[in-house]
Every structure is written in structure tokens, then in C-alpha cells.
Amino acid sequence: MIQMQQLKFSYPQSPFRLSIPELEVKDAEKVAVVGPSGCGKTTLLNLISGILIPEQGTLISCGIDLKTLNDSQRRAYRISKVGFVFQEFELIDYLNVYENILLPYFINSTLQLDEGVQQRARELATSMQIDSYFNSRIDRISQGERQRVAICRALLPQPQILLADEPTGNLDPTNKRLIRDLLLEHATKTNATLIMVTHDDRLLDQFERTIDIERFHEMVETA
Ligand SMILES: Nc1ncnc2c1ncn2[C@@H]1O[C@H](COP(=O)(O)OP(=O)(O)OP(=O)(O)O)[C@@H](O)[C@H]1O
């Protein structure tokens, strides 16, 4: 369960303010986050993942009040509970598909890279239909295939919360639906909460709920 109450956030020297009186996402719920450009969709995901810290209010996720965590505890929360699929994929061009999927295990000493993880990486790649590219460099595969690599990477540690920031942005309509469906299917299979940002209304029909962030967003005068 993710619970926000009286949450306020702003960036330094920016007129943007996010103000959320109350917002709840249940365990295993599948929600889409919508709203015009600049209204705070990415900011919301970054708050849930602990990358950003609210100025005021409460944000409880997986039973943890994120405000009470120090930097290393916040990082541990992010690594153990949250999978993040970024809009720009954030893959490393000179590594191959397999290495990119395993990347969190190379950079986080708290994640144990054992045979079970490697087996799961292969199974995920097969289910995402990218197993035939396992040894291909990232810069030699298509945009849609790259996005599937990014999803495998986010899913590999079996996160309770899967955050996807406009994961279908640069894709054609068929691939957009495919990526959405793969995210929904895997989140359902692992009982994960899925929160996906999208600008595309045609993708909303398969989600349990849509959250429009525009109502939480305000602009204030800055000096
Ligand atoms: N690091 C930052 N410093 C200052 N202002 C920022 C920073 N990051 C984002 N903003 C501002 O905060 C507001 C919300 O940004 P955010 O990226 O959350 O919006 P968004 O709804 O995800 O937008 P888009 O749909 O265009 O991706 C914007 O006005 C943006 O310019």
C-alpha cells in the first residue's frame, strides 16, 4: 500500500508545487497516471521511489514511512522494493542485453547475483521475446526491444512496486500496447503494484484506475 497525506513538494527556485491532500494506491493495484506536461507525473514517481523527499506530509510505502529513513535506508528501500522503468530507458550502449538486464546486480552490493537470478533473467527475456538478442549490444536493437530490456531489468529483483515513466513514449501504437500489456501481465503475475505514467489515452482501458495529477499541481509566483 502507498499512502500519501498532506504531502507537499517543490523544487528550489521553481514555481512548481505538488500538493496532495490524500492519495492511496493499494497493494497489487494497477494504475495509470495522467496529466499535462509539467504537472508533476515524474515528480510523483520520484517521491514514491524515495529519489525525492517531500517537504511536508506523510508518504508511507510498503509499510515504511519514507520520512524516517536516512540516505542509505532510502537507497535500500529503493533497491529492495521498487522497480523503475525510465522514459529514456537508461541502458548502457556498450553492454549487451544480458548485461543490461543484470546491471542492478553489478552496481548494488546488496543484490546477490546467483544462478537463480541468472535463470530468472533468461526467463524474463524469453517472456519479453528478446532472448534471441541476449548477446547483442544495446545500440544494435530496436527502440521497442530496448524498452523490453529496461522492463526486464526493473522486474528482475521482483519489486513490490513497479514504476514506469511514459515507457511507451517513443513507440508505434502496436509496440505501445505490447509494452503496456507486458507490464500489466508481469505485475499481475508477481502481485506487484504497477504505476504507469502515460500521455496516451488509448492505453488507459486495461488499468484499474487512472489518477489525474493535474488537480494536485499548482504554480506559485517566485521572486
Ligand atoms: N530538478 C528540477 N528542478 C527544478 N524544477 C524541476 C526539476 N524537475 C522538474 N522540474 C519542474 O517541475 C515540474 C514538474 O515536472 P515533472 O517532470 O514532474 O512533470 P511531468 O508531468 O512528468 O512532465 P512531462 O509530462 O513533460 O514529462 C515542471 O514544471 C518541471 O519544469
The ligand as an ORCA input file, in Angstrom:
! r2SCAN-3c Opt
* xyz 0 1
  N      15.190     19.219    -10.922
  C      14.265     20.157    -11.121
  N      14.461     21.423    -10.698
  C      13.535     22.385    -10.849
  N      12.337     22.186    -11.455
  C      12.079     20.924    -11.899
  C      13.025     19.862    -11.760
  N      12.487     18.740    -12.301
  C      11.267     19.098    -12.753
  N      11.019     20.401    -12.519
  C       9.787     21.138    -12.829
  O       8.743     20.554    -12.086
  C       7.560     20.470    -12.851
  C       7.052     19.038    -12.908
  O       7.986     18.240    -13.612
  P       7.706     16.717    -13.951
  O       8.884     16.215    -14.723
  O       7.336     16.011    -12.707
  O       6.421     16.845    -14.885
  P       5.725     15.753    -15.819
  O       4.270     15.838    -15.573
  O       6.370     14.421    -15.616
  O       6.082     16.324    -17.261
  P       6.204     15.567    -18.694
  O       4.829     15.032    -18.993
  O       6.581     16.679    -19.617
  O       7.261     14.509    -18.554
  C       7.899     21.058    -14.218
  O       7.459     22.408    -14.236
  C       9.399     20.992    -14.282
  O       9.932     22.021    -15.056
*
